[in-house]
């Protein structure tokens, strides 16, 4: 199973993620999943890549898997001449 939490901000209160932030975020996500999936926690093999780690490891700006985000107005104009 792969869980991607796309709402993780690139910064927390204007600062970079710390290991403590990452660990607290992981615990929150794991606890919520474990409520519905008994034994989930015991089956974890690898986990948690925050925006900080994703950017450092693979160079994605702010750890954004989509290399930036499109806003609704950008999506509605795609392919149309103005």
C-alpha positions as CSV (number, residue, x, y, z in Angstrom):
1,X,0.0,0.0,0.0
2,X,1.2,3.5,-0.8
3,X,-0.3,6.5,0.9
4,X,0.3,9.9,-0.6
5,X,-1.0,12.8,1.5
6,X,-1.0,15.6,-1.0
7,X,-2.0,18.3,1.5
8,X,1.3,18.4,3.3
9,X,2.6,22.0,3.1
10,X,6.1,22.7,1.8
11,X,6.8,24.8,4.9
12,X,5.3,24.9,8.4
13,X,4.6,28.3,9.7
14,X,7.1,29.7,7.3
15,X,9.9,27.3,8.3
16,X,11.3,24.1,6.9
17,X,10.1,20.7,8.1
18,X,12.1,19.2,11.0
19,X,12.5,15.5,11.8
20,X,10.2,16.1,14.8
21,X,7.5,17.6,12.4
22,X,7.9,14.6,10.1
23,X,7.6,12.1,12.9
24,X,4.5,13.8,14.4
25,X,2.9,14.0,11.0
26,X,3.6,10.3,10.3
27,X,2.1,9.4,13.7
28,X,-1.0,11.3,12.9
29,X,-1.5,9.6,9.5
30,X,-0.7,6.2,10.8
31,X,-3.0,6.5,13.8
32,X,-5.9,7.5,11.6
33,X,-5.4,4.6,9.1
34,X,-4.9,2.1,12.0
35,X,-8.4,3.0,13.3
36,X,-9.8,1.3,10.2
37,X,-7.1,-1.3,9.5
38,X,-6.1,-3.3,12.5
39,X,-2.4,-4.3,12.4
40,X,-1.6,-1.6,9.9
41,X,1.2,-0.1,12.1
42,X,3.0,-3.5,12.4
43,X,3.1,-4.0,8.6
44,X,4.9,-0.7,7.7
45,X,8.1,-1.3,5.8
46,X,9.1,2.2,4.8
47,X,7.4,5.6,5.4
48,X,7.3,9.3,5.2
49,X,8.8,11.6,2.8
50,X,8.0,15.2,3.6
51,X,8.3,18.0,1.0
52,X,11.8,18.7,2.4
53,X,13.0,15.1,1.7
54,X,11.4,14.8,-1.7
55,X,13.0,18.1,-2.8
56,X,16.4,17.0,-1.5
57,X,16.3,13.5,-2.9
58,X,14.8,14.0,-6.4
59,X,14.8,17.8,-6.9
60,X,11.1,18.4,-7.1
61,X,10.5,22.0,-6.1
62,X,8.9,22.2,-2.6
63,X,8.5,18.4,-2.8
64,X,5.5,18.9,-5.1
65,X,4.9,15.7,-7.1
66,X,3.3,17.8,-9.8
67,X,6.1,20.3,-10.1
68,X,3.7,23.1,-9.1
69,X,0.0,23.4,-8.9
70,X,-2.5,24.5,-11.5
71,X,-5.3,26.8,-10.3
72,X,-8.9,26.4,-11.5
73,X,-8.6,29.5,-13.8
74,X,-5.4,28.0,-15.4
75,X,-7.2,24.7,-16.1
76,X,-10.2,26.3,-17.7
77,X,-8.0,28.3,-20.1
78,X,-5.8,25.4,-21.3
79,X,-6.0,24.9,-25.0
80,X,-8.1,27.9,-25.7
81,X,-7.0,31.0,-27.5
82,X,-7.9,34.2,-25.6
